[in-house]
Amino acid sequence: MRKILAYPLTVLYFICFGITLVVFHPIQWICFNLFGYQAHKISVDWLQFFLMRSLNVLGTRFTFTNPYDIDTDQPLIIVANHQSMYDISPIMWYMRKHHPKFISKMELGRGIPSVSYNLRHGGSVLIDRKNPRQSLPAIMKFGEYIEKNKRAAVIFPEGTRSKTGVPKPFQTKGLEMMMKKVPSATIVPISINNSWKMLRYGKFPMGIGNHLKFTVHQPIKIATFVDKQELIKSVEQTITSNIHP
């Protein structure tokens, strides 16, 4: 019965999702080209809000627990497990005062209303995963941007999404590079639960009635750890020990 109900609700969700992307695309363009970065950033924030409201059609609820008052006058490296594309909007909305930016595959920079425009113009970086000559310098430049402008880089060290919620081992090279390029950063670990259930039936129909939970853990200054591998292991342990597949 639950899966049968998911079919019409998924259709309604896709309609709301599509309308949101189409409406916010020209809004982003106007904000960026006429008023600059800050106006564009506000438009992107509200895009995330309405993308989350679209998911409410599926009975999706969000809980974002962050007991820490994190200073905005510093760069951050937000490190989280990755369960689905629905991890992204809550992080962008609830951490919006820190200006979250992403490392995304180059294919996402074309053809998706609102999403592609933001990735190209909002401060994130697009990389060709099959071409280290392009991706490595791009990530290094991205790190410099985060350090200089005191933004937040969002890293999903698992590399690929977990389809069952069970965390995958961290692939640490990208995180190590970001730590080198953003030495003054504070690492903010986040555990994500239940996001994978949005795709429990595949892309259609979508899962309904899910409670997506995001838990922010104790922020850690990179400079307080001499052994960066020890720091990464500690962050991984903190995140994965709070995941409940």
SVG drawing of the C-alpha trace seen along z (x, -y; Angstrom):
<svg xmlns="http://www.w3.org/2000/svg" viewBox="-2 -45 54 47">
<polyline fill="none" stroke="black" stroke-width="0.4" points="0.0,0.0 2.8,-2.4 4.5,-1.9 1.2,-2.3 0.6,-5.6 4.2,-6.6 3.4,-6.7 1.0,-9.7 2.9,-11.5 6.1,-11.1 4.5,-12.6 3.3,-15.5 6.7,-15.9 8.4,-16.0 6.0,-18.7 6.8,-20.8 10.5,-20.1 10.5,-21.1 8.5,-24.3 10.9,-25.3 14.0,-24.9 12.4,-26.7 11.2,-29.6 14.5,-30.1 16.7,-30.0 15.8,-33.5 15.8,-34.8 19.4,-33.6 20.4,-35.1 18.9,-38.5 20.4,-38.5 23.9,-37.5 24.1,-39.8 22.4,-42.8 23.2,-42.7 26.2,-40.4 27.3,-37.6 25.4,-38.3 22.0,-38.7 22.7,-35.5 23.6,-33.7 20.3,-34.7 18.4,-33.4 20.2,-30.1 19.4,-29.8 15.7,-30.2 15.9,-27.8 17.1,-25.2 14.2,-26.1 11.6,-25.5 13.3,-22.3 12.9,-21.0 9.3,-22.1 8.8,-20.2 10.0,-17.0 7.3,-17.6 4.8,-16.5 6.3,-13.0 5.8,-13.3 9.5,-14.0 10.5,-15.6 13.9,-17.2 15.6,-17.5 18.9,-19.4 20.6,-19.3 23.4,-21.8 24.1,-22.7 27.2,-24.7 27.6,-28.4 30.1,-28.2 31.9,-31.5 31.2,-32.7 34.6,-34.6 36.5,-31.5 36.7,-28.9 35.0,-25.6 35.4,-22.1 32.0,-20.4 32.6,-16.6 29.6,-14.3 28.5,-10.8 26.6,-10.7 23.3,-8.8 21.5,-10.7 21.2,-14.0 18.7,-14.9 21.7,-15.4 22.5,-18.7 19.6,-21.1 19.4,-20.7 23.1,-21.4 22.9,-24.4 19.8,-25.8 20.7,-25.1 24.4,-26.1 23.6,-29.0 25.3,-31.6 28.6,-29.8 28.2,-29.9 28.5,-26.1 30.2,-25.2 30.7,-21.9 33.0,-19.8 30.8,-18.5 31.3,-16.5 31.5,-18.5 28.3,-17.0 26.2,-18.7 27.3,-22.1 25.2,-21.8 21.5,-21.3 19.9,-21.4 17.9,-24.6 19.0,-26.5 21.4,-23.8 23.8,-24.1 23.8,-27.9 24.6,-27.9 27.4,-25.4 29.0,-27.5 28.5,-30.9 28.1,-30.4 31.7,-29.5 31.6,-25.7 34.0,-23.8 33.3,-21.4 35.8,-18.6 36.3,-15.9 36.8,-12.9 38.5,-11.0 41.1,-13.8 43.4,-14.4 45.3,-17.1 42.1,-19.2 40.6,-18.1 43.6,-18.4 44.4,-22.1 40.7,-22.9 40.4,-21.5 43.5,-23.4 42.1,-26.6 38.8,-25.9 40.7,-25.4 42.4,-28.8 39.0,-30.4 37.6,-28.9 40.5,-30.0 40.5,-33.6 36.8,-34.2 36.0,-32.2 33.4,-30.0 32.5,-26.4 33.6,-23.5 31.4,-20.5 33.2,-17.2 31.6,-13.7 34.7,-11.5 32.9,-8.2 33.2,-9.2 29.9,-7.6 26.5,-7.5 25.6,-4.7 22.4,-3.1 21.7,-1.3 22.8,-3.8 25.8,-1.6 28.8,-4.0 31.6,-3.3 35.3,-3.8 36.5,-7.3 38.6,-8.1 40.9,-10.6 43.0,-12.2 40.5,-15.0 40.1,-15.8 43.8,-15.8 44.3,-18.3 41.6,-20.6 43.2,-20.5 46.5,-21.6 45.0,-24.4 42.7,-25.6 45.0,-25.4 43.0,-27.8 39.8,-25.9 37.6,-24.3 36.3,-20.8 32.6,-20.3 31.5,-16.6 27.9,-15.9 26.1,-12.5 23.2,-12.0 20.5,-9.4 17.6,-8.1 18.4,-10.1 19.0,-6.8 15.4,-5.8 14.2,-8.5 15.4,-6.1 14.5,-2.8 12.4,-1.8 14.8,-3.4 14.2,-6.7 10.5,-6.0 8.5,-5.9 10.4,-7.7 10.3,-6.7 7.6,-8.4 7.2,-9.4 10.9,-9.6 12.5,-11.5 15.9,-12.8 18.2,-13.6 21.3,-15.6 23.5,-15.8 26.4,-18.3 29.2,-17.1 31.9,-19.0 33.8,-21.3 37.6,-20.7 40.3,-23.2 42.7,-21.6 45.6,-23.4 45.0,-21.6 46.1,-18.3 49.7,-17.7 48.9,-14.2 46.3,-14.9 45.7,-11.2 44.7,-10.9 42.4,-13.8 40.7,-12.2 40.3,-8.9 38.7,-10.7 36.3,-12.6 35.4,-9.4 34.7,-7.6 32.6,-10.4 30.4,-10.5 30.0,-6.7 29.3,-5.9 26.3,-8.1 24.8,-6.5 21.9,-4.1 21.1,-2.2"/>
</svg>
